[in-house]
Amino acid sequence: MTDSDLPGKLGRPAERALAAAGIQRLCDLTSWTEREVAALHGVGPTAITKLRAALAAHDLTFGRPGGAVGQ
């Protein structure tokens, strides 16, 4: 994940899952609900907590249910 602003130390399984889903930057997460990201194999509660904090630090949030669906 070059040019990524995702938080470090998410864990290799979570990093691989996000990369496989095409999520490379925090802004990519805004089109995914928290539930969708958590459903990715390898993304656990610790990774979700870190992602939520990183999004909040940049005034971003996970997408809302019924909004754009993650790819």
Sequence and secondary structure as in RCSB ss.txt:
>XXXX:A:sequence
MTDSDLPGKLGRPAERALAAAGIQRLCDLTSWTEREVAALHGVGPTAITKLRAALAAHDLTFGRPGGAVGQ
>XXXX:A:secstr
 TT  S S S HHHHHHHHHTT  SHHHHTTSBHHHHHTSTT  HHHHHHHHHHHHHTT   B TTS    
